[in-house]
Amino acid sequence: MISTPVSDRFRFRLFTADDLIDLRELHGNAELMRFMHASGLPLTDAELLTWVETWRWEYDRAGYTKWRVETIDGQFLGRAGSSPIPDGQAELGYSLVKSQWGKGYATELASIVRDWAFANTDLPYLLGITMIGNTASQHVLAKIGMIPLGQHEFRGAPHEFFRLDRPSPPHATTR
C-alpha cells in the first residue's frame, strides 16, 4: 500500500508516464523553470520521464517523494512532497502550474507535506531550498515555520536554504 498525504481538498499520488502531458504544462513553463534550474530551460520529455522514474525510486527507497497533486474534482495543480537529497537530508518542495499561482495552494500543500513527513517518516528535519530571487517560495517556506539558513550552492547555482526541525512530542503531564 502506498502512503501519500491525505487532504479533504487535494489528492496525492505517484506520478506515472501517463502524466507526461501535465508535467509538460508544469515544467514547460520558462517562468517557473527559472526558479527550478540554473539553466532556466523547460524540461524535455526524456528529462520529465527520468524525473517520474526518480520519484518512484525515491518512494521505493525512502518512503517519500514528490507526488502529483490535483483537486478533489481532478484538476491538475502540480507536484508537492519531500525528496531525499545527499547526506541523509530531505527537501520539501512544490511546483504549481502557472494558472494556479497566487491562490494559496503552495502554502496549503507545503503544510500538508510537512505534517505528513513528520507523521510518517523519522526525518529529524526538512529543508526548503529555493533559487535566489524566488521570494514567493521563500515566503511560503517562512509561513509554514521554516527558518532561513542563508545562501548555499545547490545543483550548480546559489540557493536560499531554510530548515524546519521535527516538532518535539508533547510532554506528558503528571497530576
Backbone hydrogen bonds, N-H to C=O, Kabsch-Sander energy under -0.5 kcal/mol:
donor,donor_aa,acceptor,acceptor_aa,energy
4,T,2,I,-0.5
7,S,10,F,-0.6
11,R,70,E,-2.9
13,R,68,R,-1.6
19,D,16,T,-2.1
20,L,17,A,-1.4
23,L,19,D,-2.5
24,R,20,L,-2.4
25,E,21,I,-1.8
26,L,22,D,-2.1
27,H,23,L,-3.4
28,G,24,R,-1.3
29,N,26,L,-0.7
30,A,28,G,-0.7
33,M,29,N,-2.7
34,R,30,A,-1.6
35,F,32,L,-2.1
36,M,33,M,-1.4
37,H,33,M,-2.1
40,G,37,H,-0.6
43,L,27,H,-2.0
48,L,44,T,-2.6
49,L,45,D,-2.6
50,T,46,A,-1.8
51,W,47,E,-2.1
52,V,48,L,-2.2
53,E,49,L,-2.1
54,T,50,T,-2.6
55,W,51,W,-3.1
56,R,52,V,-2.0
57,W,53,E,-2.6
58,E,54,T,-3.1
59,Y,55,W,-2.1
60,D,56,R,-2.7
61,R,57,W,-2.5
62,A,58,E,-3.7
63,G,58,E,-0.8
63,G,59,Y,-1.6
64,Y,58,E,-0.6
67,W,65,T,-0.5
67,W,80,A,-2.9
68,R,13,R,-3.0
69,V,78,G,-2.6
70,E,11,R,-1.9
71,T,75,Q,-2.4
72,I,9,R,-1.6
74,G,71,T,-2.3
77,L,69,V,-2.6
78,G,69,V,-1.6
79,R,95,S,-2.6
80,A,67,W,-1.9
81,G,93,G,-2.3
82,S,65,T,-1.6
83,S,91,E,-2.3
85,I,89,Q,-2.8
89,Q,85,I,-0.9
89,Q,86,P,-0.9
91,E,83,S,-2.9
92,L,90,A,-0.5
92,L,127,L,-3.3
93,G,81,G,-3.2
95,S,79,R,-2.5
97,V,77,L,-2.9
100,Q,97,V,-2.5
101,W,98,K,-1.8
103,K,100,Q,-1.0
108,E,104,G,-1.9
109,L,105,Y,-3.3
110,A,106,A,-2.7
111,S,107,T,-2.1
112,I,108,E,-2.1
113,V,109,L,-2.7
114,R,110,A,-2.6
115,D,111,S,-2.5
116,W,112,I,-2.6
117,A,113,V,-3.0
118,F,114,R,-2.1
119,A,115,D,-1.6
120,N,116,W,-2.0
121,T,117,A,-1.4
126,L,164,L,-2.5
127,L,90,A,-2.7
128,G,162,F,-2.1
129,I,92,L,-0.5
130,T,160,E,-2.5
131,M,35,F,-0.6
132,I,158,P,-1.3
134,N,131,M,-2.1
135,T,133,G,-2.0
138,Q,134,N,-2.1
139,H,135,T,-2.2
140,V,136,A,-1.8
141,L,137,S,-2.5
142,A,138,Q,-2.1
143,K,139,H,-2.4
144,I,140,V,-1.6
145,G,142,A,-1.6
146,M,141,L,-2.5
147,I,163,R,-3.0
149,L,161,F,-3.5
150,G,161,F,-0.8
152,H,159,H,-2.3
154,F,157,A,-2.5
157,A,154,F,-1.3
159,H,152,H,-2.7
160,E,130,T,-3.5
161,F,150,G,-2.7
162,F,128,G,-2.6
163,R,147,I,-1.9
164,L,126,L,-2.4
166,R,124,P,-3.2
